[in-house]
Amino acid sequence: MSDIKIEIWDATGNKRQLVEAPRDAEVNRLMAVLIDRMHLPRHSPDGQMMSYKLHHKASGRQLLDTDTLATANVQEGDVLRLQPEITAGSDQAIGNERDKIVSVVR
């Protein structure tokens, strides 16, 4: 399959990378390369491993990790935004909050 030229932005739009990638490249493989190339953090400030998602600017759609650029209908010159996936609290924090709520109810 042929290559496609796309533009990748970080979440703020400050870091931008012009990329030529195979149309049959899976999103998860593409993201692994882009995170390194754009010098994005792999770990959050609390040491947790960060995960990212690609958003297709033209369609407003989040691409699945198993999508390819072709199956996601990404076209020549399209912009994809590489955004960190936000997880609200860790399991430990959730457990602590649950314990507080249970003690208040008792």
N, C-alpha and C positions, 0 to 999 in steps of 0.2 A: 504494500500500500504506500501511497506517496506521503510526503511530509506536508505539514501545514504550519504557517507562521501565525503565531498568536502573541498577545501581550498579557503578561501576568502582573497583577498588582498585589501588594500586601493589603492588609485590612485598612490602613490609613490612606493608601494611595500614594504614599511618599516613596516607596521602593517599587520600581517598575522594571520588568525584565522582558526583553523581546526574545522569544523562544521559537525555534523550529523543531517540531516534534512529529513523530509518525502518527498518522490518523488512527492507527490501531493501538496506540499506546494506552494502557490502562491508567486511569486517574490516580490510583494509589501509587503506582510506580513513578508517574510524572511528579507527584507531590514530593516524594522522597528526594528526588533530584533538585527540585525547586527550593525546598526548605534549606538545603545546603548552599545552593547557588546564591540565594537571596540573603543568606546569613540570618535566618530567622531562628529564634530560640527553640531548642528541642525540649527544654524543661521549664516549667513555671517557676516563679520565685520561691514557692514552697517545695520545690524539688520533684514535683509530679511530672511525668512524661506528658508532653502536650500533643494533641492531635489537631489536624487541620482538615478543612474541607474546601473544595473549589466551588465557587459560585459563578455561573455564566451570566455576565452582565446583561447581554441582549435579551435573554429569556427570563431572567430573575430566578432561575432554577438552581438548586444545589445539585451538583453532580455526584452520583454514587461512586464509591471507591472502585467498583467493578466496571463502571462505564468506560468506554473508550471515547476518544475525541469524536470519532465518527458516529457512534451510537448516541452520543449526547448532542449531536447535530451542531458541533462547534465548527464555525466557518473561518476561512482565511481572514486574518485581521481582527478577530473577536478578542474581547477582553475577558479574562477570567480573574476573579479576585480570590486570593489564597487567605482564608480567614481561620483563626484559631477556633476550635470547638470549645465552647464554654461548658464546664461541668459545675453545677451549683452544689458545692460542698463535697467533702469526701465522705466515705462510709463512716469513718470515725466521728466526724462532725455531726452527721445525721443521727448516729447512735446516741451521742451526747445530748442532742436536742430532744430526741424521743424520751430519754431517761428523765430530763427536766419536766417534760409535759406530763409524763406518767406520775411523777412525784407531786405535781401541782394538783392533779385530778384526785389523788388519794386523799 
